[in-house]
Amino acid sequence: MLNYIIEKESHGNAYAENGPYKGIGQLYYTYYDKYVGLTWEQCIGNYDIQLQAMLAYIASRYGTIQGAYNHKVSYGWY
């Protein structure tokens, strides 16, 4: 499920950017500071840190990866 979200959001590209949405999970750029205490500039290209931020975002917003997956499948975004 997590791999599905990552594939749909960024194809696993740790350098992916779409306006203010960045990284493997296409998180809003300020969420990196919120969830891992680093700026986007410090996270560019670092898959592991981006994954940590993504998992923290999912836990905060959806509770579980399943919840995020269900939302992604239903609405096309998470």
N, C-alpha and C positions, 0 to 999 in steps of 0.2 A: 504494500500500500504506500509506504513512504517513497519507494523507488518510482512508483507510478506518478506521484505528485512531483517529484524532482524532474522526472523525464518530461512531463507536460509543461512544467514551469521554465526549465532552463536546459534540458537535455544534459544535465550534469555539469554544465559549464560554470566553473567557479569565477569566471570573469564576466558573466552575463549581466547586461544592464538594459533596462527598458524604462527610460525616464528615471523617476525616483525609486524604482524597484530594482533590487540588485541581488546578484548571487544565485546559488543553486535553488533557493526557495523563493526567489523574487520578493524578498522582504522589503518593505519601505526602508530606505537607507538609515533612518534614525533608530530602527529597531535593533541594529547591531550594538549600538551603545546601550540601549535598554536591556537587552538580553545577555550580552557577553562583555559589556563594558569596554568595547572597542569601536572606533569609527569605521565606516565602510572602507576608507582608505587603508586601514590596518588589516582588513579582512579580505581584500581583493586577492583572488587566487588561492585562498586558504580554505579548501574544501571542509576540513575538520571543524574549523571555527564556525564556518557558515552553517554546517550541520548542527552544531550546538545551539546557535541562535535560532535556527529553524525549529528544532525540537522544543526549545523554551517557548517560542511563539505558539506553536501548536498546543502545548500543555496549557498555556495561559488562555488561549482563545477557544479551543475545542475540547480540552481535557485529555483527549487521546488521538493517536494517529488515525484510528478508525473514524473518529468524529471528523477530522480534517479531510480524510479521504471521502467520506460520505458527502460532505459539503462540496468538495471539488467535483465529484461526479454529478451532483444535482445541479450545481450552479455554474460550473466551469471555472471557478476560482475558489481560493480558500483563504 
